[in-house]
Amino acid sequence: KQWYQRRVAITAGGAPYIEHISKCVVRMFTNTFTEGDETVRKALFKLRLTWKDIFTVNKLKDLDASVHEIDTNWPKIHESEASSTTVHINPNFLTVIHL
């Protein structure tokens, strides 16, 4: 629950807050992971999966590598996640071309 509240605060704070948190997120996350039991670790994994649109790929790779040193079962970031991009197009702005 505590990490969920932090995620809400991070996204609500915008870019300056995200930039500030990025400087310590790996350390905070790793410390919480180290001290947490299996339930906390599962919750942290679920939370980590929601961050690909918040933190940079490099920051997430650093986080994954740090946790992976503690628990080798922790998966490192997948290349598909690192390179995935989503483009949203408003169909109202598309021009229909009739051939």
N, CA, C and O atoms as CSV, one atom per row, in Angstrom:
chain,resi,resn,atom,element,x,y,z
A,1,LYS,N,N,0.826,-1.196,0.000
A,1,LYS,CA,C,0.000,0.000,0.000
A,1,LYS,C,C,0.870,1.260,0.000
A,1,LYS,O,O,0.564,2.234,-0.688
A,2,GLN,N,N,1.927,1.232,0.757
A,2,GLN,CA,C,2.798,2.402,0.845
A,2,GLN,C,C,3.392,2.733,-0.517
A,2,GLN,O,O,3.445,3.901,-0.901
A,3,TRP,N,N,3.845,1.704,-1.260
A,3,TRP,CA,C,4.423,1.962,-2.580
A,3,TRP,C,C,3.372,2.424,-3.553
A,3,TRP,O,O,3.675,3.235,-4.429
A,4,TYR,N,N,2.128,1.937,-3.439
A,4,TYR,CA,C,1.061,2.417,-4.313
A,4,TYR,C,C,0.843,3.903,-4.079
A,4,TYR,O,O,0.680,4.664,-5.033
A,5,GLN,N,N,0.837,4.323,-2.825
A,5,GLN,CA,C,0.658,5.740,-2.514
A,5,GLN,C,C,1.795,6.565,-3.092
A,5,GLN,O,O,1.578,7.679,-3.568
A,6,ARG,N,N,3.004,6.025,-3.051
A,6,ARG,CA,C,4.135,6.745,-3.634
A,6,ARG,C,C,3.981,6.853,-5.150
A,6,ARG,O,O,4.321,7.882,-5.733
A,7,ARG,N,N,3.467,5.794,-5.797
A,7,ARG,CA,C,3.280,5.841,-7.247
A,7,ARG,C,C,2.286,6.930,-7.604
A,7,ARG,O,O,2.498,7.676,-8.560
A,8,VAL,N,N,1.209,7.027,-6.849
A,8,VAL,CA,C,0.215,8.072,-7.098
A,8,VAL,C,C,0.848,9.444,-6.926
A,8,VAL,O,O,0.616,10.344,-7.733
A,9,ALA,N,N,1.642,9.606,-5.885
A,9,ALA,CA,C,2.305,10.892,-5.641
A,9,ALA,C,C,3.304,11.213,-6.743
A,9,ALA,O,O,3.413,12.365,-7.166
A,10,ILE,N,N,4.032,10.211,-7.209
A,10,ILE,CA,C,5.027,10.431,-8.258
A,10,ILE,C,C,4.347,10.888,-9.542
A,10,ILE,O,O,4.771,11.873,-10.146
A,11,THR,N,N,3.309,10.197,-9.962
A,11,THR,CA,C,2.661,10.544,-11.224
A,11,THR,C,C,1.909,11.862,-11.103
A,11,THR,O,O,1.822,12.613,-12.074
A,12,ALA,N,N,1.369,12.150,-9.934
A,12,ALA,CA,C,0.643,13.403,-9.748
A,12,ALA,C,C,1.591,14.600,-9.710
A,12,ALA,O,O,1.211,15.712,-10.075
A,13,GLY,N,N,2.835,14.363,-9.263
A,13,GLY,CA,C,3.796,15.445,-9.128
A,13,GLY,C,C,4.394,15.912,-10.435
A,13,GLY,O,O,4.900,17.031,-10.517
A,14,GLY,N,N,4.348,15.089,-11.445
A,14,GLY,CA,C,4.876,15.477,-12.739
A,14,GLY,C,C,6.374,15.284,-12.870
A,14,GLY,O,O,7.022,14.697,-12.003
A,15,ALA,N,N,6.910,15.790,-13.971
A,15,ALA,CA,C,8.303,15.559,-14.360
A,15,ALA,C,C,9.328,15.978,-13.307
A,15,ALA,O,O,10.251,15.205,-13.050
A,16,PRO,N,N,9.225,17.154,-12.682
A,16,PRO,CA,C,10.256,17.518,-11.699
A,16,PRO,C,C,10.316,16.526,-10.529
A,16,PRO,O,O,11.399,16.201,-10.041
A,17,TYR,N,N,9.158,16.053,-10.089
A,17,TYR,CA,C,9.119,15.111,-8.980
A,17,TYR,C,C,9.686,13.761,-9.420
A,17,TYR,O,O,10.426,13.123,-8.671
A,18,ILE,N,N,9.345,13.332,-10.613
A,18,ILE,CA,C,9.849,12.064,-11.144
A,18,ILE,C,C,11.369,12.115,-11.250
A,18,ILE,O,O,12.053,11.154,-10.897
A,19,GLU,N,N,11.892,13.226,-11.730
A,19,GLU,CA,C,13.344,13.387,-11.855
A,19,GLU,C,C,14.019,13.290,-10.492
A,19,GLU,O,O,15.071,12.665,-10.357
A,20,HIS,N,N,13.416,13.905,-9.494
A,20,HIS,CA,C,13.973,13.867,-8.131
A,20,HIS,C,C,13.932,12.446,-7.573
A,20,HIS,O,O,14.929,11.964,-7.036
A,21,ILE,N,N,12.797,11.777,-7.693
A,21,ILE,CA,C,12.641,10.421,-7.165
A,21,ILE,C,C,13.550,9.439,-7.904
A,21,ILE,O,O,14.029,8.470,-7.314
A,22,SER,N,N,13.786,9.687,-9.192
A,22,SER,CA,C,14.643,8.802,-9.982
A,22,SER,C,C,16.036,8.662,-9.384
A,22,SER,O,O,16.695,7.636,-9.553
A,23,LYS,N,N,16.471,9.688,-8.692
A,23,LYS,CA,C,17.819,9.671,-8.120
A,23,LYS,C,C,17.952,8.667,-6.966
A,23,LYS,O,O,19.051,8.197,-6.673
A,24,CYS,N,N,16.834,8.344,-6.317
A,24,CYS,CA,C,16.925,7.453,-5.151
A,24,CYS,C,C,16.002,6.238,-5.239
A,24,CYS,O,O,15.955,5.442,-4.300
A,25,VAL,N,N,15.275,6.076,-6.331
A,25,VAL,CA,C,14.291,5.008,-6.406
A,25,VAL,C,C,14.924,3.625,-6.335
A,25,VAL,O,O,14.354,2.725,-5.720
A,26,VAL,N,N,16.076,3.436,-6.942
A,26,VAL,CA,C,16.725,2.119,-6.916
A,26,VAL,C,C,17.093,1.751,-5.483
A,26,VAL,O,O,16.833,0.632,-5.040
A,27,ARG,N,N,17.688,2.675,-4.770
A,27,ARG,CA,C,18.085,2.430,-3.378
A,27,ARG,C,C,16.863,2.173,-2.496
A,27,ARG,O,O,16.853,1.224,-1.711
A,28,MET,N,N,15.831,3.016,-2.622
A,28,MET,CA,C,14.624,2.843,-1.802
A,28,MET,C,C,13.936,1.516,-2.102
A,28,MET,O,O,13.531,0.795,-1.190
A,29,PHE,N,N,13.811,1.205,-3.371
A,29,PHE,CA,C,13.139,-0.018,-3.778
A,29,PHE,C,C,13.921,-1.240,-3.292
A,29,PHE,O,O,13.340,-2.186,-2.760
A,30,THR,N,N,15.239,-1.213,-3.477
A,30,THR,CA,C,16.075,-2.340,-3.075
A,30,THR,C,C,16.049,-2.537,-1.560
A,30,THR,O,O,15.989,-3.669,-1.079
A,31,ASN,N,N,16.093,-1.439,-0.813
A,31,ASN,CA,C,16.016,-1.548,0.652
A,31,ASN,C,C,14.687,-2.149,1.088
A,31,ASN,O,O,14.651,-3.013,1.964
A,32,THR,N,N,13.605,-1.698,0.486
A,32,THR,CA,C,12.285,-2.233,0.819
A,32,THR,C,C,12.215,-3.712,0.456
A,32,THR,O,O,11.673,-4.514,1.216
A,33,PHE,N,N,12.757,-4.072,-0.691
A,33,PHE,CA,C,12.767,-5.463,-1.128
A,33,PHE,C,C,13.547,-6.326,-0.146
A,33,PHE,O,O,13.104,-7.417,0.214
A,34,THR,N,N,14.705,-5.842,0.287
A,34,THR,CA,C,15.559,-6.587,1.213
A,34,THR,C,C,14.860,-6.841,2.543
A,34,THR,O,O,14.959,-7.930,3.108
A,35,GLU,N,N,14.165,-5.845,3.029
A,35,GLU,CA,C,13.526,-5.962,4.335
A,35,GLU,C,C,12.149,-6.630,4.277
A,35,GLU,O,O,11.614,-7.035,5.308
A,36,GLY,N,N,11.584,-6.743,3.095
A,36,GLY,CA,C,10.232,-7.260,2.969
A,36,GLY,C,C,10.159,-8.776,2.954
A,36,GLY,O,O,11.121,-9.462,2.610
A,37,ASP,N,N,8.989,-9.284,3.335
A,37,ASP,CA,C,8.746,-10.720,3.247
A,37,ASP,C,C,8.237,-11.049,1.836
A,37,ASP,O,O,8.215,-10.181,0.963
A,38,GLU,N,N,7.837,-12.281,1.621
A,38,GLU,CA,C,7.419,-12.714,0.289
A,38,GLU,C,C,6.214,-11.918,-0.222
A,38,GLU,O,O,6.128,-11.628,-1.415
A,39,THR,N,N,5.303,-11.571,0.653
A,39,THR,CA,C,4.121,-10.784,0.258
A,39,THR,C,C,4.525,-9.403,-0.222
A,39,THR,O,O,4.006,-8.917,-1.227
A,40,VAL,N,N,5.445,-8.769,0.487
A,40,VAL,CA,C,5.943,-7.445,0.098
A,40,VAL,C,C,6.678,-7.540,-1.233
A,40,VAL,O,O,6.510,-6.681,-2.099
A,41,ARG,N,N,7.481,-8.568,-1.396
A,41,ARG,CA,C,8.241,-8.725,-2.637
A,41,ARG,C,C,7.323,-8.922,-3.843
A,41,ARG,O,O,7.591,-8.390,-4.920
A,42,LYS,N,N,6.262,-9.671,-3.669
A,42,LYS,CA,C,5.292,-9.853,-4.761
A,42,LYS,C,C,4.626,-8.521,-5.104
A,42,LYS,O,O,4.434,-8.199,-6.276
A,43,ALA,N,N,4.279,-7.755,-4.081
A,43,ALA,CA,C,3.663,-6.442,-4.302
A,43,ALA,C,C,4.625,-5.502,-5.012
A,43,ALA,O,O,4.215,-4.735,-5.884
A,44,LEU,N,N,5.899,-5.556,-4.646
A,44,LEU,CA,C,6.901,-4.726,-5.303
A,44,LEU,C,C,7.057,-5.102,-6.769
A,44,LEU,O,O,7.236,-4.234,-7.624
A,45,PHE,N,N,6.987,-6.398,-7.055
A,45,PHE,CA,C,7.092,-6.826,-8.449
A,45,PHE,C,C,5.914,-6.279,-9.260
A,45,PHE,O,O,6.102,-5.777,-10.369
A,46,LYS,N,N,4.706,-6.376,-8.710
A,46,LYS,CA,C,3.529,-5.836,-9.409
A,46,LYS,C,C,3.679,-4.330,-9.621
A,46,LYS,O,O,3.354,-3.809,-10.688
A,47,LEU,N,N,4.170,-3.650,-8.609
A,47,LEU,CA,C,4.376,-2.209,-8.718
A,47,LEU,C,C,5.404,-1.885,-9.792
A,47,LEU,O,O,5.192,-0.988,-10.608
A,48,ARG,N,N,6.511,-2.609,-9.793
A,48,ARG,CA,C,7.573,-2.383,-10.782
A,48,ARG,C,C,7.041,-2.474,-12.204
A,48,ARG,O,O,7.489,-1.733,-13.080
A,49,LEU,N,N,6.092,-3.372,-12.444
A,49,LEU,CA,C,5.532,-3.533,-13.785
A,49,LEU,C,C,4.730,-2.317,-14.239
A,49,LEU,O,O,4.470,-2.161,-15.432
A,50,THR,N,N,4.339,-1.467,-13.317
A,50,THR,CA,C,3.562,-0.274,-13.672
A,50,THR,C,C,4.452,0.934,-13.964
A,50,THR,O,O,3.933,1.996,-14.309
A,51,TRP,N,N,5.739,0.810,-13.840
A,51,TRP,CA,C,6.630,1.960,-13.922
A,51,TRP,C,C,7.238,2.205,-15.280
A,51,TRP,O,O,7.988,3.169,-15.433
A,52,LYS,N,N,6.958,1.385,-16.276
A,52,LYS,CA,C,7.643,1.573,-17.558
A,52,LYS,C,C,7.270,2.878,-18.247
A,52,LYS,O,O,7.987,3.332,-19.139
A,53,ASP,N,N,6.163,3.485,-17.847
A,53,ASP,CA,C,5.778,4.771,-18.420
A,53,ASP,C,C,6.152,5.940,-17.510
A,53,ASP,O,O,5.806,7.087,-17.791
A,54,ILE,N,N,6.861,5.643,-16.418
A,54,ILE,CA,C,7.226,6.689,-15.464
A,54,ILE,C,C,8.733,6.926,-15.452
A,54,ILE,O,O,9.189,8.063,-15.569
A,55,PHE,N,N,9.504,5.843,-15.310
A,55,PHE,CA,C,10.951,5.951,-15.224
A,55,PHE,C,C,11.588,5.511,-16.533
A,55,PHE,O,O,10.976,4.784,-17.315
A,56,THR,N,N,12.812,5.952,-16.766
A,56,THR,CA,C,13.514,5.598,-17.998
A,56,THR,C,C,13.847,4.113,-18.012
A,56,THR,O,O,13.902,3.463,-16.968
A,57,VAL,N,N,14.065,3.598,-19.198
A,57,VAL,CA,C,14.447,2.192,-19.356
A,57,VAL,C,C,15.737,1.910,-18.607
A,57,VAL,O,O,15.867,0.870,-17.961
A,58,ASN,N,N,16.687,2.822,-18.686
A,58,ASN,CA,C,17.956,2.625,-17.983
A,58,ASN,C,C,17.769,2.580,-16.472
A,58,ASN,O,O,18.420,1.786,-15.792
A,59,LYS,N,N,16.889,3.419,-15.940
A,59,LYS,CA,C,16.630,3.405,-14.501
A,59,LYS,C,C,15.994,2.083,-14.096
A,59,LYS,O,O,16.340,1.520,-13.058
A,60,LEU,N,N,15.068,1.587,-14.907
A,60,LEU,CA,C,14.424,0.314,-14.606
A,60,LEU,C,C,15.404,-0.848,-14.724
A,60,LEU,O,O,15.327,-1.804,-13.952
A,61,LYS,N,N,16.315,-0.775,-15.672
A,61,LYS,CA,C,17.355,-1.810,-15.785
A,61,LYS,C,C,18.241,-1.799,-14.544
A,61,LYS,O,O,18.589,-2.858,-14.020
A,62,ASP,N,N,18.608,-0.608,-14.069
A,62,ASP,CA,C,19.410,-0.492,-12.852
A,62,ASP,C,C,18.671,-1.092,-11.657
A,62,ASP,O,O,19.257,-1.815,-10.852
A,63,LEU,N,N,17.387,-0.784,-11.553
A,63,LEU,CA,C,16.570,-1.309,-10.460
A,63,LEU,C,C,16.512,-2.833,-10.528
A,63,LEU,O,O,16.724,-3.512,-9.523
A,64,ASP,N,N,16.228,-3.365,-11.710
A,64,ASP,CA,C,16.141,-4.813,-11.874
A,64,ASP,C,C,17.472,-5.491,-11.549
A,64,ASP,O,O,17.493,-6.531,-10.891
A,65,ALA,N,N,18.576,-4.909,-12.004
A,65,ALA,CA,C,19.891,-5.492,-11.738
A,65,ALA,C,C,20.197,-5.488,-10.241
A,65,ALA,O,O,20.755,-6.449,-9.711
A,66,SER,N,N,19.830,-4.409,-9.571
A,66,SER,CA,C,20.073,-4.293,-8.137
A,66,SER,C,C,19.292,-5.351,-7.359
A,66,SER,O,O,19.839,-6.009,-6.474
A,67,VAL,N,N,18.031,-5.508,-7.691
A,67,VAL,CA,C,17.201,-6.508,-6.998
A,67,VAL,C,C,17.646,-7.918,-7.383
A,67,VAL,O,O,17.628,-8.824,-6.550
A,68,HIS,N,N,18.039,-8.102,-8.631
A,68,HIS,CA,C,18.477,-9.415,-9.103
A,68,HIS,C,C,19.724,-9.893,-8.345
A,68,HIS,O,O,19.920,-11.097,-8.175
A,69,GLU,N,N,20.563,-8.959,-7.892
A,69,GLU,CA,C,21.731,-9.330,-7.083
A,69,GLU,C,C,21.308,-9.925,-5.746
A,69,GLU,O,O,22.014,-10.768,-5.193
A,70,ILE,N,N,20.169,-9.499,-5.225
A,70,ILE,CA,C,19.648,-9.998,-3.951
A,70,ILE,C,C,18.884,-11.302,-4.162
A,70,ILE,O,O,19.018,-12.246,-3.383
A,71,ASP,N,N,18.088,-11.341,-5.218
A,71,ASP,CA,C,17.253,-12.501,-5.519
A,71,ASP,C,C,17.356,-12.798,-7.008
A,71,ASP,O,O,16.816,-12.068,-7.838
A,72,THR,N,N,18.055,-13.874,-7.333
A,72,THR,CA,C,18.276,-14.191,-8.743
A,72,THR,C,C,17.000,-14.599,-9.470
A,72,THR,O,O,17.010,-14.736,-10.693
A,73,ASN,N,N,15.913,-14.793,-8.751
A,73,ASN,CA,C,14.622,-15.077,-9.392
A,73,ASN,C,C,13.959,-13.809,-9.933
A,73,ASN,O,O,13.010,-13.887,-10.714
A,74,TRP,N,N,14.458,-12.644,-9.518
A,74,TRP,CA,C,13.890,-11.385,-9.997
A,74,TRP,C,C,14.261,-11.225,-11.468
A,74,TRP,O,O,15.444,-11.212,-11.809
A,75,PRO,N,N,13.267,-11.105,-12.338
A,75,PRO,CA,C,13.591,-11.000,-13.766
A,75,PRO,C,C,14.165,-9.633,-14.111
A,75,PRO,O,O,13.747,-8.605,-13.579
A,76,LYS,N,N,15.121,-9.656,-15.005
A,76,LYS,CA,C,15.656,-8.396,-15.517
A,76,LYS,C,C,14.713,-7.908,-16.609
A,76,LYS,O,O,13.931,-8.681,-17.162
A,77,ILE,N,N,14.796,-6.623,-16.911
A,77,ILE,CA,C,13.898,-6.030,-17.900
A,77,ILE,C,C,14.042,-6.762,-19.232
A,77,ILE,O,O,15.149,-7.081,-19.667
A,78,HIS,N,N,12.928,-7.015,-19.854
A,78,HIS,CA,C,12.931,-7.690,-21.145
A,78,HIS,C,C,13.136,-6.671,-22.252
A,78,HIS,O,O,12.669,-5.536,-22.156
A,79,GLU,N,N,13.820,-7.070,-23.282
A,79,GLU,CA,C,14.043,-6.169,-24.414
A,79,GLU,C,C,12.726,-5.709,-25.021
A,79,GLU,O,O,12.619,-4.578,-25.494
A,80,SER,N,N,11.718,-6.586,-25.011
A,80,SER,CA,C,10.427,-6.187,-25.579
A,80,SER,C,C,9.824,-5.037,-24.786
A,80,SER,O,O,9.194,-4.147,-25.357
A,81,GLU,N,N,10.019,-5.053,-23.457
A,81,GLU,CA,C,9.518,-3.952,-22.647
A,81,GLU,C,C,10.338,-2.694,-22.891
A,81,GLU,O,O,9.802,-1.586,-22.926
A,82,ALA,N,N,11.631,-2.874,-23.057
A,82,ALA,CA,C,12.516,-1.733,-23.253
A,82,ALA,C,C,12.253,-1.024,-24.574
A,82,ALA,O,O,12.406,0.194,-24.672
A,83,SER,N,N,11.861,-1.777,-25.576
A,83,SER,CA,C,11.694,-1.158,-26.884
A,83,SER,C,C,10.238,-0.933,-27.276
A,83,SER,O,O,9.953,-0.468,-28.379
A,84,SER,N,N,9.323,-1.262,-26.375
A,84,SER,CA,C,7.911,-1.108,-26.747
A,84,SER,C,C,7.509,0.363,-26.729
A,84,SER,O,O,7.859,1.113,-25.818
A,85,THR,N,N,6.790,0.739,-27.728
A,85,THR,CA,C,6.234,2.077,-27.794
A,85,THR,C,C,4.802,1.960,-28.262
A,85,THR,O,O,4.469,1.114,-29.092
A,86,THR,N,N,3.971,2.808,-27.727
A,86,THR,CA,C,2.580,2.811,-28.109
A,86,THR,C,C,2.265,4.172,-28.703
A,86,THR,O,O,2.609,5.205,-28.130
A,87,VAL,N,N,1.625,4.166,-29.826
A,87,VAL,CA,C,1.224,5.401,-30.465
A,87,VAL,C,C,-0.294,5.426,-30.488
A,87,VAL,O,O,-0.937,4.509,-30.998
A,88,HIS,N,N,-0.850,6.477,-29.936
A,88,HIS,CA,C,-2.299,6.643,-29.933
A,88,HIS,C,C,-2.658,7.667,-31.001
A,88,HIS,O,O,-2.094,8.761,-31.037
A,89,ILE,N,N,-3.575,7.317,-31.847
A,89,ILE,CA,C,-3.987,8.204,-32.927
A,89,ILE,C,C,-5.469,8.495,-32.770
A,89,ILE,O,O,-6.287,7.589,-32.614
A,90,ASN,N,N,-5.792,9.765,-32.816
A,90,ASN,CA,C,-7.195,10.171,-32.780
A,90,ASN,C,C,-7.751,10.028,-34.193
A,90,ASN,O,O,-7.297,10.723,-35.101
A,91,PRO,N,N,-8.723,9.141,-34.397
A,91,PRO,CA,C,-9.247,8.931,-35.750
A,91,PRO,C,C,-9.920,10.172,-36.342
A,91,PRO,O,O,-10.097,10.255,-37.557
A,92,ASN,N,N,-10.291,11.125,-35.507
A,92,ASN,CA,C,-10.915,12.355,-36.000
A,92,ASN,C,C,-9.928,13.222,-36.775
A,92,ASN,O,O,-10.338,14.102,-37.532
A,93,PHE,N,N,-8.642,12.984,-36.594
A,93,PHE,CA,C,-7.626,13.768,-37.301
A,93,PHE,C,C,-7.090,13.078,-38.547
A,93,PHE,O,O,-6.208,13.611,-39.220
A,94,LEU,N,N,-7.605,11.920,-38.854
A,94,LEU,CA,C,-7.182,11.204,-40.048
A,94,LEU,C,C,-8.021,11.637,-41.237
A,94,LEU,O,O,-9.223,11.879,-41.117
A,95,THR,N,N,-7.388,11.729,-42.350
A,95,THR,CA,C,-8.071,12.067,-43.589
A,95,THR,C,C,-8.304,10.788,-44.375
A,95,THR,O,O,-7.379,10.005,-44.588
A,96,VAL,N,N,-9.522,10.582,-44.798
A,96,VAL,CA,C,-9.839,9.411,-45.583
A,96,VAL,C,C,-9.508,9.690,-47.040
A,96,VAL,O,O,-9.941,10.694,-47.607
A,97,ILE,N,N,-8.744,8.803,-47.632
A,97,ILE,CA,C,-8.379,8.943,-49.044
A,97,ILE,C,C,-9.155,7.913,-49.822
A,97,ILE,O,O,-9.050,6.715,-49.558
A,98,HIS,N,N,-9.935,8.373,-50.780
A,98,HIS,CA,C,-10.704,7.476,-51.635
A,98,HIS,C,C,-9.945,7.278,-52.946
A,98,HIS,O,O,-9.590,8.243,-53.623
A,99,LEU,N,N,-9.709,6.044,-53.283
A,99,LEU,CA,C,-8.988,5.744,-54.522
A,99,LEU,C,C,-9.958,5.442,-55.633
A,99,LEU,O,O,-9.541,5.165,-56.758
